[in-house]
Amino acid sequence: MSNKIKKTENAKKDSLVSGRGFIASAMEYVLAATMAAMCVSVSFYAKEGYNQIGNAKFAAYRVVMTAGFSVFLLLGIVFLFWLLREKRLHPFEGAALIRQIKGWKLSVTDVFVFAYLIFATISVVSGGFYVDARWGSFGWNMGWMSQLSFVLIYLTVSRFGKYYQSILAVLCGSAFVVFLIAVLHRMQIDPIGFYEGLADYQTAQFLSTMGQATWYASYLVTALPVGIAVFLFSEKSLWRVLGGIYTAVGFASLVTQNSDSAYFALAGFMLIFFLVCTERRETLNRFMEVCTLFFAAGKVMHFLMRIHPNPELEYDFFTKIVLDSDFTWILLGVCLLLSVLLYIRRNRSYSASRMRKVSRVVLLAAAAVVLAAAALIVMQNKGLLPNKLSKLLSTVSYFNWNDAWGNGRGRIWSFAVRVFAGESIVHKIFGVGPDCLNSYVDLVHGEEAHLLWGDKMLTNAHNEWLTTLINTGILGMTAYIGIFVTSVGRFLKAWQQDYLLVGAAASAVSYMAYNFFCYQQVCCTPFVFLLLGVGEYIWRKGRTYKRGIPQLMVDKMRSDR
């Protein structure tokens, strides 16, 4: 009799486990479908061409997130109760159970994510702009609900992102089409009809299916590093070819999108790739191939854009250098020569330790360049430089700080700093509310803002980190930056598990660098949180796919045995 009871209990337990597994699988499928739909809809949806395209894309994003996460969360509730039933626990013991489940332990990045959501919520109360904080300013829509969606993307993908490869395939496939249309647009070829009825000065400001060139560039620099990682590290020839095509088209668009901010993002993600690629001669060789592709893309587009030039398109500082300067021909030749030399010497001994020292020197040099540039700007502004050097620097607009600096960012940043300095201690610590900068400025600094910008709205500081400081306070900004810094550090330490960790880290750094001059919006922020979630999922699972990871990891696994 006891054997029958035991068999019955085992059968019941097996049934519960099977049911829980079915629900978990359903959650993974629903999440993958939701993320894929988000990638496609945000990339391509536009209700009336470029007219209010930001609002149209956010409306599509909102529908996809609401529908997808509603189903996912309902399945999650069923999953939790099924788990409690399996373990014969009370519902109030669910939190303790979750903490015991392998893979659900909070990482340091998770802590920052939850902290950011908490502080963003507190900022809604401390700011007092309850209605405005819900969805945010018109045209930007980066209110509390959007911040919640970013957190949900990260948390769900990091736990249920089993089909992350399929999600990334959809992301990169969509991005490739968007990049290609942007390249054609710069050649005055419009395959989608978005330029119909627009004057030349308007087409110079809008690109592809993303709208304003700066919005497009934010999407470009977030999605591009993923494909570059495939080209750099994949051992499969097919994936290398596809990654190379993706990289080439992405670079062709980057050198013609005409936003200098994108070049700071380029410097950021290329630095990450260089630090990793110095581990082996082969990957270093591939890195030089990527550099060659970049400068070659600049020269090819230099000639192609002369076929159908837009007379109203005036190149920014770095765009003009990459496309027109003779110096970039020299850099192209140097990169090509180094690629050939590294290939010829591919069978010779390679000192990884020596190259790691070189990478550290490069990292320190990059930091020194940034600090030196900042110091020169300050000294130039204060009149502390010798006359000859001062006159030389005066020819480069970026060394001359004034209201017009950085396409008007000098005035905006100075004003934003004054706004923060004049806040109460509560607002300094907790903020005025997500996407509520404009509401607060209208209430407290309305006259000054009107004198500076007339009837235009100042919805953000054109620096995401400064905007976050005002909107969510010191605590919110610290938590927000912590999400990116801890993710990048952890992904790079564990990158040998899967090279996509490098792609996620590079995208995060690229996003941080670009948005030092720009802002959160629907064309980029959901994607970077998606990539952070993918990286977290890979890091948690510790999966090693021999077909896709660098040979270095395969060798390491063999030596460990």
Contacts in CASP RR format, 6 or more apart in sequence:
PFRMAT RR
TARGET T0000
AUTHOR 0000-0000-0000
METHOD contacts of the structure
MODEL  1
MSNKIKKTENAKKDSLVSGRGFIASAMEYVLAATMAAMCVSVSFYAKEGY
NQIGNAKFAAYRVVMTAGFSVFLLLGIVFLFWLLREKRLHPFEGAALIRQ
IKGWKLSVTDVFVFAYLIFATISVVSGGFYVDARWGSFGWNMGWMSQLSF
VLIYLTVSRFGKYYQSILAVLCGSAFVVFLIAVLHRMQIDPIGFYEGLAD
YQTAQFLSTMGQATWYASYLVTALPVGIAVFLFSEKSLWRVLGGIYTAVG
FASLVTQNSDSAYFALAGFMLIFFLVCTERRETLNRFMEVCTLFFAAGKV
MHFLMRIHPNPELEYDFFTKIVLDSDFTWILLGVCLLLSVLLYIRRNRSY
SASRMRKVSRVVLLAAAAVVLAAAALIVMQNKGLLPNKLSKLLSTVSYFN
WNDAWGNGRGRIWSFAVRVFAGESIVHKIFGVGPDCLNSYVDLVHGEEAH
LLWGDKMLTNAHNEWLTTLINTGILGMTAYIGIFVTSVGRFLKAWQQDYL
LVGAAASAVSYMAYNFFCYQQVCCTPFVFLLLGVGEYIWRKGRTYKRGIP
QLMVDKMRSDR
13 86 0 8 1.000
16 82 0 8 1.000
16 85 0 8 1.000
16 86 0 8 1.000
17 86 0 8 1.000
19 82 0 8 1.000
20 79 0 8 1.000
20 82 0 8 1.000
20 83 0 8 1.000
20 86 0 8 1.000
23 75 0 8 1.000
23 76 0 8 1.000
23 78 0 8 1.000
23 79 0 8 1.000
23 82 0 8 1.000
24 79 0 8 1.000
24 160 0 8 1.000
26 75 0 8 1.000
27 72 0 8 1.000
27 75 0 8 1.000
27 76 0 8 1.000
27 79 0 8 1.000
27 160 0 8 1.000
28 160 0 8 1.000
28 161 0 8 1.000
28 162 0 8 1.000
28 163 0 8 1.000
29 163 0 8 1.000
30 68 0 8 1.000
30 71 0 8 1.000
30 72 0 8 1.000
30 75 0 8 1.000
31 72 0 8 1.000
31 156 0 8 1.000
31 157 0 8 1.000
31 160 0 8 1.000
31 161 0 8 1.000
31 163 0 8 1.000
32 161 0 8 1.000
32 162 0 8 1.000
32 163 0 8 1.000
32 166 0 8 1.000
32 167 0 8 1.000
33 68 0 8 1.000
34 64 0 8 1.000
34 65 0 8 1.000
34 67 0 8 1.000
34 68 0 8 1.000
34 69 0 8 1.000
34 72 0 8 1.000
35 153 0 8 1.000
35 157 0 8 1.000
35 167 0 8 1.000
35 170 0 8 1.000
35 530 0 8 1.000
36 166 0 8 1.000
36 167 0 8 1.000
36 170 0 8 1.000
37 64 0 8 1.000
37 68 0 8 1.000
38 61 0 8 1.000
38 64 0 8 1.000
38 65 0 8 1.000
38 526 0 8 1.000
38 530 0 8 1.000
39 167 0 8 1.000
39 170 0 8 1.000
39 171 0 8 1.000
39 174 0 8 1.000
39 527 0 8 1.000
39 530 0 8 1.000
40 170 0 8 1.000
40 174 0 8 1.000
41 57 0 8 1.000
41 60 0 8 1.000
41 61 0 8 1.000
41 63 0 8 1.000
41 64 0 8 1.000
42 57 0 8 1.000
42 60 0 8 1.000
42 61 0 8 1.000
42 522 0 8 1.000
42 523 0 8 1.000
42 526 0 8 1.000
42 527 0 8 1.000
43 174 0 8 1.000
43 175 0 8 1.000
43 177 0 8 1.000
43 178 0 8 1.000
43 209 0 8 1.000
43 210 0 8 1.000
43 219 0 8 1.000
44 174 0 8 1.000
44 177 0 8 1.000
44 178 0 8 1.000
44 209 0 8 1.000
45 56 0 8 1.000
45 57 0 8 1.000
45 60 0 8 1.000
45 209 0 8 1.000
46 53 0 8 1.000
46 56 0 8 1.000
46 57 0 8 1.000
46 194 0 8 1.000
46 209 0 8 1.000
46 211 0 8 1.000
47 53 0 8 1.000
47 56 0 8 1.000
47 59 0 8 1.000
48 56 0 8 1.000
49 194 0 8 1.000
50 194 0 8 1.000
50 198 0 8 1.000
50 206 0 8 1.000
50 211 0 8 1.000
52 139 0 8 1.000
53 210 0 8 1.000
53 211 0 8 1.000
54 139 0 8 1.000
54 211 0 8 1.000
54 215 0 8 1.000
54 521 0 8 1.000
54 522 0 8 1.000
54 523 0 8 1.000
55 138 0 8 1.000
55 139 0 8 1.000
55 141 0 8 1.000
57 522 0 8 1.000
57 523 0 8 1.000
58 139 0 8 1.000
58 141 0 8 1.000
58 522 0 8 1.000
61 149 0 8 1.000
61 522 0 8 1.000
61 526 0 8 1.000
62 141 0 8 1.000
65 149 0 8 1.000
65 152 0 8 1.000
69 149 0 8 1.000
69 152 0 8 1.000
69 156 0 8 1.000
72 156 0 8 1.000
72 160 0 8 1.000
80 94 0 8 1.000
80 98 0 8 1.000
81 91 0 8 1.000
83 94 0 8 1.000
83 97 0 8 1.000
84 90 0 8 1.000
84 91 0 8 1.000
84 93 0 8 1.000
84 94 0 8 1.000
84 97 0 8 1.000
87 97 0 8 1.000
89 97 0 8 1.000
98 104 0 8 1.000
99 105 0 8 1.000
103 159 0 8 1.000
103 540 0 8 1.000
104 159 0 8 1.000
106 114 0 8 1.000
107 486 0 8 1.000
107 490 0 8 1.000
107 536 0 8 1.000
107 539 0 8 1.000
107 540 0 8 1.000
108 486 0 8 1.000
108 490 0 8 1.000
109 482 0 8 1.000
109 483 0 8 1.000
109 486 0 8 1.000
109 487 0 8 1.000
109 490 0 8 1.000
109 532 0 8 1.000
109 536 0 8 1.000
110 155 0 8 1.000
110 158 0 8 1.000
110 536 0 8 1.000
112 479 0 8 1.000
112 480 0 8 1.000
112 482 0 8 1.000
112 483 0 8 1.000
112 486 0 8 1.000
113 151 0 8 1.000
113 154 0 8 1.000
113 155 0 8 1.000
113 479 0 8 1.000
113 483 0 8 1.000
114 151 0 8 1.000
115 475 0 8 1.000
115 476 0 8 1.000
115 479 0 8 1.000
116 147 0 8 1.000
116 151 0 8 1.000
116 472 0 8 1.000
116 476 0 8 1.000
116 479 0 8 1.000
116 480 0 8 1.000
116 483 0 8 1.000
117 147 0 8 1.000
117 148 0 8 1.000
117 151 0 8 1.000
119 430 0 8 1.000
119 472 0 8 1.000
119 473 0 8 1.000
119 475 0 8 1.000
119 476 0 8 1.000
119 479 0 8 1.000
120 144 0 8 1.000
120 147 0 8 1.000
120 433 0 8 1.000
120 434 0 8 1.000
120 472 0 8 1.000
120 476 0 8 1.000
121 144 0 8 1.000
122 430 0 8 1.000
122 475 0 8 1.000
123 133 0 8 1.000
123 430 0 8 1.000
123 431 0 8 1.000
123 432 0 8 1.000
123 433 0 8 1.000
123 434 0 8 1.000
123 436 0 8 1.000
123 471 0 8 1.000
123 472 0 8 1.000
123 473 0 8 1.000
123 476 0 8 1.000
124 130 0 8 1.000
124 133 0 8 1.000
124 144 0 8 1.000
124 433 0 8 1.000
124 434 0 8 1.000
125 430 0 8 1.000
126 426 0 8 1.000
126 427 0 8 1.000
126 430 0 8 1.000
126 431 0 8 1.000
126 432 0 8 1.000
126 433 0 8 1.000
127 133 0 8 1.000
127 427 0 8 1.000
127 430 0 8 1.000
127 431 0 8 1.000
127 432 0 8 1.000
127 433 0 8 1.000
127 436 0 8 1.000
127 440 0 8 1.000
128 432 0 8 1.000
128 433 0 8 1.000
129 432 0 8 1.000
129 433 0 8 1.000
129 436 0 8 1.000
129 439 0 8 1.000
129 440 0 8 1.000
132 435 0 8 1.000
132 436 0 8 1.000
132 439 0 8 1.000
133 143 0 8 1.000
133 144 0 8 1.000
133 433 0 8 1.000
133 434 0 8 1.000
133 435 0 8 1.000
133 436 0 8 1.000
134 143 0 8 1.000
134 144 0 8 1.000
134 145 0 8 1.000
135 141 0 8 1.000
135 143 0 8 1.000
135 145 0 8 1.000
135 146 0 8 1.000
135 435 0 8 1.000
136 142 0 8 1.000
136 143 0 8 1.000
136 144 0 8 1.000
136 146 0 8 1.000
136 434 0 8 1.000
136 435 0 8 1.000
136 436 0 8 1.000
137 435 0 8 1.000
137 436 0 8 1.000
137 437 0 8 1.000
137 438 0 8 1.000
137 439 0 8 1.000
137 457 0 8 1.000
137 459 0 8 1.000
139 459 0 8 1.000
140 435 0 8 1.000
140 459 0 8 1.000
140 460 0 8 1.000
140 519 0 8 1.000
140 520 0 8 1.000
140 521 0 8 1.000
141 435 0 8 1.000
141 522 0 8 1.000
142 434 0 8 1.000
142 435 0 8 1.000
142 519 0 8 1.000
142 520 0 8 1.000
142 521 0 8 1.000
142 525 0 8 1.000
143 433 0 8 1.000
143 434 0 8 1.000
143 435 0 8 1.000
143 436 0 8 1.000
144 433 0 8 1.000
144 434 0 8 1.000
146 434 0 8 1.000
146 435 0 8 1.000
146 520 0 8 1.000
146 522 0 8 1.000
146 525 0 8 1.000
147 434 0 8 1.000
149 526 0 8 1.000
150 525 0 8 1.000
150 526 0 8 1.000
150 529 0 8 1.000
151 529 0 8 1.000
153 526 0 8 1.000
153 529 0 8 1.000
153 530 0 8 1.000
153 533 0 8 1.000
154 483 0 8 1.000
154 529 0 8 1.000
154 530 0 8 1.000
154 532 0 8 1.000
154 533 0 8 1.000
154 536 0 8 1.000
157 164 0 8 1.000
157 167 0 8 1.000
157 530 0 8 1.000
157 533 0 8 1.000
157 534 0 8 1.000
157 536 0 8 1.000
157 537 0 8 1.000
158 532 0 8 1.000
158 533 0 8 1.000
158 534 0 8 1.000
158 535 0 8 1.000
158 536 0 8 1.000
158 537 0 8 1.000
158 540 0 8 1.000
159 537 0 8 1.000
159 540 0 8 1.000
161 167 0 8 1.000
161 533 0 8 1.000
161 534 0 8 1.000
161 537 0 8 1.000
162 537 0 8 1.000
164 500 0 8 1.000
164 534 0 8 1.000
164 535 0 8 1.000
164 537 0 8 1.000
164 538 0 8 1.000
167 530 0 8 1.000
167 534 0 8 1.000
168 226 0 8 1.000
168 500 0 8 1.000
168 534 0 8 1.000
171 223 0 8 1.000
171 226 0 8 1.000
171 527 0 8 1.000
171 530 0 8 1.000
172 223 0 8 1.000
172 226 0 8 1.000
172 227 0 8 1.000
172 230 0 8 1.000
172 246 0 8 1.000
175 219 0 8 1.000
175 220 0 8 1.000
175 223 0 8 1.000
175 224 0 8 1.000
175 246 0 8 1.000
176 245 0 8 1.000
176 246 0 8 1.000
176 249 0 8 1.000
178 208 0 8 1.000
178 209 0 8 1.000
178 210 0 8 1.000
178 216 0 8 1.000
178 219 0 8 1.000
178 220 0 8 1.000
179 208 0 8 1.000
179 220 0 8 1.000
179 224 0 8 1.000
179 246 0 8 1.000
179 249 0 8 1.000
179 250 0 8 1.000
179 252 0 8 1.000
179 253 0 8 1.000
180 249 0 8 1.000
180 253 0 8 1.000
181 191 0 8 1.000
181 192 0 8 1.000
181 208 0 8 1.000
181 209 0 8 1.000
182 207 0 8 1.000
182 208 0 8 1.000
182 210 0 8 1.000
182 216 0 8 1.000
182 220 0 8 1.000
182 253 0 8 1.000
182 256 0 8 1.000
182 257 0 8 1.000
183 249 0 8 1.000
183 250 0 8 1.000
183 252 0 8 1.000
183 253 0 8 1.000
183 256 0 8 1.000
183 301 0 8 1.000
184 190 0 8 1.000
184 191 0 8 1.000
185 194 0 8 1.000
185 195 0 8 1.000
185 203 0 8 1.000
185 206 0 8 1.000
185 207 0 8 1.000
185 208 0 8 1.000
186 207 0 8 1.000
186 253 0 8 1.000
186 256 0 8 1.000
186 257 0 8 1.000
186 301 0 8 1.000
186 305 0 8 1.000
186 310 0 8 1.000
186 313 0 8 1.000
187 304 0 8 1.000
187 305 0 8 1.000
187 307 0 8 1.000
187 308 0 8 1.000
188 195 0 8 1.000
188 203 0 8 1.000
188 308 0 8 1.000
188 309 0 8 1.000
188 310 0 8 1.000
189 308 0 8 1.000
190 196 0 8 1.000
192 209 0 8 1.000
194 206 0 8 1.000
194 209 0 8 1.000
195 203 0 8 1.000
195 206 0 8 1.000
198 206 0 8 1.000
199 312 0 8 1.000
200 310 0 8 1.000
200 311 0 8 1.000
200 312 0 8 1.000
200 313 0 8 1.000
201 312 0 8 1.000
203 310 0 8 1.000
203 312 0 8 1.000
204 258 0 8 1.000
204 310 0 8 1.000
204 312 0 8 1.000
204 313 0 8 1.000
204 314 0 8 1.000
205 212 0 8 1.000
205 213 0 8 1.000
206 212 0 8 1.000
206 213 0 8 1.000
207 213 0 8 1.000
207 216 0 8 1.000
207 257 0 8 1.000
208 216 0 8 1.000
210 216 0 8 1.000
210 219 0 8 1.000
210 523 0 8 1.000
213 257 0 8 1.000
213 258 0 8 1.000
213 259 0 8 1.000
214 259 0 8 1.000
214 261 0 8 1.000
214 518 0 8 1.000
215 521 0 8 1.000
215 523 0 8 1.000
215 524 0 8 1.000
216 257 0 8 1.000
216 523 0 8 1.000
217 254 0 8 1.000
217 257 0 8 1.000
217 259 0 8 1.000
217 261 0 8 1.000
217 262 0 8 1.000
217 265 0 8 1.000
217 514 0 8 1.000
218 511 0 8 1.000
218 514 0 8 1.000
218 515 0 8 1.000
218 518 0 8 1.000
218 521 0 8 1.000
218 523 0 8 1.000
218 524 0 8 1.000
219 523 0 8 1.000
219 524 0 8 1.000
219 527 0 8 1.000
220 250 0 8 1.000
220 253 0 8 1.000
220 254 0 8 1.000
220 257 0 8 1.000
220 262 0 8 1.000
221 254 0 8 1.000
221 262 0 8 1.000
221 265 0 8 1.000
221 266 0 8 1.000
221 269 0 8 1.000
221 510 0 8 1.000
221 511 0 8 1.000
221 513 0 8 1.000
221 514 0 8 1.000
221 524 0 8 1.000
222 507 0 8 1.000
222 510 0 8 1.000
222 511 0 8 1.000
222 514 0 8 1.000
222 524 0 8 1.000
222 527 0 8 1.000
222 528 0 8 1.000
222 531 0 8 1.000
223 507 0 8 1.000
223 527 0 8 1.000
224 247 0 8 1.000
224 250 0 8 1.000
224 254 0 8 1.000
224 269 0 8 1.000
224 510 0 8 1.000
225 269 0 8 1.000
225 272 0 8 1.000
225 273 0 8 1.000
225 503 0 8 1.000
225 506 0 8 1.000
225 507 0 8 1.000
225 510 0 8 1.000
226 500 0 8 1.000
226 503 0 8 1.000
226 504 0 8 1.000
226 507 0 8 1.000
226 531 0 8 1.000
227 243 0 8 1.000
227 244 0 8 1.000
227 246 0 8 1.000
227 247 0 8 1.000
227 503 0 8 1.000
228 243 0 8 1.000
228 246 0 8 1.000
228 247 0 8 1.000
228 269 0 8 1.000
228 273 0 8 1.000
228 290 0 8 1.000
228 503 0 8 1.000
228 506 0 8 1.000
229 273 0 8 1.000
229 499 0 8 1.000
229 500 0 8 1.000
229 502 0 8 1.000
229 503 0 8 1.000
229 506 0 8 1.000
230 239 0 8 1.000
230 240 0 8 1.000
230 242 0 8 1.000
230 243 0 8 1.000
230 244 0 8 1.000
230 246 0 8 1.000
230 499 0 8 1.000
231 240 0 8 1.000
231 243 0 8 1.000
231 244 0 8 1.000
231 246 0 8 1.000
231 247 0 8 1.000
231 286 0 8 1.000
231 290 0 8 1.000
232 273 0 8 1.000
232 277 0 8 1.000
232 283 0 8 1.000
232 286 0 8 1.000
232 287 0 8 1.000
232 290 0 8 1.000
232 499 0 8 1.000
232 502 0 8 1.000
233 283 0 8 1.000
233 286 0 8 1.000
233 499 0 8 1.000
233 502 0 8 1.000
233 548 0 8 1.000
233 549 0 8 1.000
233 550 0 8 1.000
234 240 0 8 1.000
234 243 0 8 1.000
234 499 0 8 1.000
234 548 0 8 1.000
235 547 0 8 1.000
235 548 0 8 1.000
235 549 0 8 1.000
235 550 0 8 1.000
235 551 0 8 1.000
236 547 0 8 1.000
236 548 0 8 1.000
239 548 0 8 1.000
244 293 0 8 1.000
247 290 0 8 1.000
247 293 0 8 1.000
248 293 0 8 1.000
248 297 0 8 1.000
250 297 0 8 1.000
251 293 0 8 1.000
251 294 0 8 1.000
251 297 0 8 1.000
251 298 0 8 1.000
252 297 0 8 1.000
252 298 0 8 1.000
252 300 0 8 1.000
252 301 0 8 1.000
254 262 0 8 1.000
254 266 0 8 1.000
254 294 0 8 1.000
254 297 0 8 1.000
255 294 0 8 1.000
255 297 0 8 1.000
255 298 0 8 1.000
255 301 0 8 1.000
255 319 0 8 1.000
255 322 0 8 1.000
255 323 0 8 1.000
256 298 0 8 1.000
256 301 0 8 1.000
256 305 0 8 1.000
256 319 0 8 1.000
256 323 0 8 1.000
257 319 0 8 1.000
258 313 0 8 1.000
258 315 0 8 1.000
258 316 0 8 1.000
258 319 0 8 1.000
259 316 0 8 1.000
260 316 0 8 1.000
260 317 0 8 1.000
260 318 0 8 1.000
260 319 0 8 1.000
260 406 0 8 1.000
260 517 0 8 1.000
261 514 0 8 1.000
261 516 0 8 1.000
261 517 0 8 1.000
261 518 0 8 1.000
262 514 0 8 1.000
263 318 0 8 1.000
263 322 0 8 1.000
264 513 0 8 1.000
264 514 0 8 1.000
264 516 0 8 1.000
264 517 0 8 1.000
265 510 0 8 1.000
265 511 0 8 1.000
265 513 0 8 1.000
265 514 0 8 1.000
266 294 0 8 1.000
266 510 0 8 1.000
267 366 0 8 1.000
267 513 0 8 1.000
268 506 0 8 1.000
268 509 0 8 1.000
268 510 0 8 1.000
268 513 0 8 1.000
269 506 0 8 1.000
269 507 0 8 1.000
269 509 0 8 1.000
269 510 0 8 1.000
269 513 0 8 1.000
270 290 0 8 1.000
270 291 0 8 1.000
271 362 0 8 1.000
271 363 0 8 1.000
271 366 0 8 1.000
271 509 0 8 1.000
272 488 0 8 1.000
272 492 0 8 1.000
272 502 0 8 1.000
272 503 0 8 1.000
272 505 0 8 1.000
272 506 0 8 1.000
272 509 0 8 1.000
273 287 0 8 1.000
273 290 0 8 1.000
273 502 0 8 1.000
273 506 0 8 1.000
274 287 0 8 1.000
274 359 0 8 1.000
274 362 0 8 1.000
275 359 0 8 1.000
275 362 0 8 1.000
275 363 0 8 1.000
275 492 0 8 1.000
276 283 0 8 1.000
276 492 0 8 1.000
276 495 0 8 1.000
276 502 0 8 1.000
277 283 0 8 1.000
277 284 0 8 1.000
277 286 0 8 1.000
277 287 0 8 1.000
278 284 0 8 1.000
278 352 0 8 1.000
278 355 0 8 1.000
278 356 0 8 1.000
278 358 0 8 1.000
278 359 0 8 1.000
279 352 0 8 1.000
279 355 0 8 1.000
279 356 0 8 1.000
279 550 0 8 1.000
279 552 0 8 1.000
280 350 0 8 1.000
280 352 0 8 1.000
280 550 0 8 1.000
280 551 0 8 1.000
280 552 0 8 1.000
281 342 0 8 1.000
281 345 0 8 1.000
281 346 0 8 1.000
281 348 0 8 1.000
281 350 0 8 1.000
282 346 0 8 1.000
282 551 0 8 1.000
283 550 0 8 1.000
283 552 0 8 1.000
284 342 0 8 1.000
284 355 0 8 1.000
285 339 0 8 1.000
285 342 0 8 1.000
285 343 0 8 1.000
285 346 0 8 1.000
288 335 0 8 1.000
288 338 0 8 1.000
288 339 0 8 1.000
288 342 0 8 1.000
289 339 0 8 1.000
291 335 0 8 1.000
292 332 0 8 1.000
292 333 0 8 1.000
292 335 0 8 1.000
292 336 0 8 1.000
292 339 0 8 1.000
295 322 0 8 1.000
295 328 0 8 1.000
295 331 0 8 1.000
295 332 0 8 1.000
295 333 0 8 1.000
295 335 0 8 1.000
296 332 0 8 1.000
298 322 0 8 1.000
298 323 0 8 1.000
298 328 0 8 1.000
299 328 0 8 1.000
299 329 0 8 1.000
299 332 0 8 1.000
301 323 0 8 1.000
302 323 0 8 1.000
302 324 0 8 1.000
305 323 0 8 1.000
315 323 0 8 1.000
315 324 0 8 1.000
317 396 0 8 1.000
317 397 0 8 1.000
317 398 0 8 1.000
321 327 0 8 1.000
321 328 0 8 1.000
322 328 0 8 1.000
373 398 0 8 1.000
373 399 0 8 1.000
376 385 0 8 1.000
376 393 0 8 1.000
376 399 0 8 1.000
377 398 0 8 1.000
377 399 0 8 1.000
377 400 0 8 1.000
377 401 0 8 1.000
378 401 0 8 1.000
379 385 0 8 1.000
380 390 0 8 1.000
380 393 0 8 1.000
380 394 0 8 1.000
380 399 0 8 1.000
380 400 0 8 1.000
380 401 0 8 1.000
381 400 0 8 1.000
381 401 0 8 1.000
383 390 0 8 1.000
385 393 0 8 1.000
393 399 0 8 1.000
393 400 0 8 1.000
394 400 0 8 1.000
397 404 0 8 1.000
397 405 0 8 1.000
397 406 0 8 1.000
398 405 0 8 1.000
398 406 0 8 1.000
401 410 0 8 1.000
402 410 0 8 1.000
403 410 0 8 1.000
403 411 0 8 1.000
403 414 0 8 1.000
404 410 0 8 1.000
404 411 0 8 1.000
406 517 0 8 1.000
408 462 0 8 1.000
409 462 0 8 1.000
409 463 0 8 1.000
409 517 0 8 1.000
411 452 0 8 1.000
412 458 0 8 1.000
412 461 0 8 1.000
412 462 0 8 1.000
413 461 0 8 1.000
413 462 0 8 1.000
413 463 0 8 1.000
413 466 0 8 1.000
415 445 0 8 1.000
415 448 0 8 1.000
415 449 0 8 1.000
415 452 0 8 1.000
415 458 0 8 1.000
416 437 0 8 1.000
416 461 0 8 1.000
416 463 0 8 1.000
416 466 0 8 1.000
416 467 0 8 1.000
416 470 0 8 1.000
417 466 0 8 1.000
418 445 0 8 1.000
419 437 0 8 1.000
419 440 0 8 1.000
419 441 0 8 1.000
419 444 0 8 1.000
419 445 0 8 1.000
419 470 0 8 1.000
420 428 0 8 1.000
420 466 0 8 1.000
420 469 0 8 1.000
420 470 0 8 1.000
423 431 0 8 1.000
423 432 0 8 1.000
423 470 0 8 1.000
427 440 0 8 1.000
427 473 0 8 1.000
428 473 0 8 1.000
428 474 0 8 1.000
429 473 0 8 1.000
429 474 0 8 1.000
429 475 0 8 1.000
430 472 0 8 1.000
430 473 0 8 1.000
430 475 0 8 1.000
430 476 0 8 1.000
431 470 0 8 1.000
431 471 0 8 1.000
431 472 0 8 1.000
431 473 0 8 1.000
431 476 0 8 1.000
432 439 0 8 1.000
432 440 0 8 1.000
432 470 0 8 1.000
432 471 0 8 1.000
433 471 0 8 1.000
433 472 0 8 1.000
434 471 0 8 1.000
434 472 0 8 1.000
435 459 0 8 1.000
435 460 0 8 1.000
435 471 0 8 1.000
436 471 0 8 1.000
437 458 0 8 1.000
437 459 0 8 1.000
437 460 0 8 1.000
437 461 0 8 1.000
437 467 0 8 1.000
437 470 0 8 1.000
437 471 0 8 1.000
438 457 0 8 1.000
438 458 0 8 1.000
438 459 0 8 1.000
440 470 0 8 1.000
441 449 0 8 1.000
441 458 0 8 1.000
442 449 0 8 1.000
449 458 0 8 1.000
459 519 0 8 1.000
460 467 0 8 1.000
460 519 0 8 1.000
460 520 0 8 1.000
461 467 0 8 1.000
461 470 0 8 1.000
461 519 0 8 1.000
462 517 0 8 1.000
462 518 0 8 1.000
462 519 0 8 1.000
463 515 0 8 1.000
463 516 0 8 1.000
463 517 0 8 1.000
463 518 0 8 1.000
463 519 0 8 1.000
464 515 0 8 1.000
464 516 0 8 1.000
464 518 0 8 1.000
464 519 0 8 1.000
464 520 0 8 1.000
465 477 0 8 1.000
465 480 0 8 1.000
465 481 0 8 1.000
465 515 0 8 1.000
465 516 0 8 1.000
467 519 0 8 1.000
467 520 0 8 1.000
468 476 0 8 1.000
468 477 0 8 1.000
468 480 0 8 1.000
468 481 0 8 1.000
469 477 0 8 1.000
472 480 0 8 1.000
483 532 0 8 1.000
484 508 0 8 1.000
484 509 0 8 1.000
484 511 0 8 1.000
484 512 0 8 1.000
484 532 0 8 1.000
487 504 0 8 1.000
487 505 0 8 1.000
487 508 0 8 1.000
487 532 0 8 1.000
487 535 0 8 1.000
487 536 0 8 1.000
488 505 0 8 1.000
488 508 0 8 1.000
488 509 0 8 1.000
489 505 0 8 1.000
490 539 0 8 1.000
491 501 0 8 1.000
491 502 0 8 1.000
491 504 0 8 1.000
491 505 0 8 1.000
491 508 0 8 1.000
491 535 0 8 1.000
491 539 0 8 1.000
492 501 0 8 1.000
492 502 0 8 1.000
492 505 0 8 1.000
494 501 0 8 1.000
494 539 0 8 1.000
494 542 0 8 1.000
495 501 0 8 1.000
495 502 0 8 1.000
495 505 0 8 1.000
496 549 0 8 1.000
496 550 0 8 1.000
496 552 0 8 1.000
496 553 0 8 1.000
496 556 0 8 1.000
497 538 0 8 1.000
497 539 0 8 1.000
497 542 0 8 1.000
497 543 0 8 1.000
497 544 0 8 1.000
497 549 0 8 1.000
497 553 0 8 1.000
498 538 0 8 1.000
498 542 0 8 1.000
498 543 0 8 1.000
498 544 0 8 1.000
498 545 0 8 1.000
498 548 0 8 1.000
498 549 0 8 1.000
499 548 0 8 1.000
499 549 0 8 1.000
499 550 0 8 1.000
500 534 0 8 1.000
500 535 0 8 1.000
500 538 0 8 1.000
501 535 0 8 1.000
501 538 0 8 1.000
501 539 0 8 1.000
503 531 0 8 1.000
504 531 0 8 1.000
504 532 0 8 1.000
504 533 0 8 1.000
504 534 0 8 1.000
504 535 0 8 1.000
504 538 0 8 1.000
507 527 0 8 1.000
507 528 0 8 1.000
507 531 0 8 1.000
508 528 0 8 1.000
508 531 0 8 1.000
508 532 0 8 1.000
511 524 0 8 1.000
511 528 0 8 1.000
514 524 0 8 1.000
515 524 0 8 1.000
544 553 0 8 1.000
544 557 0 8 1.000
546 554 0 8 1.000
END
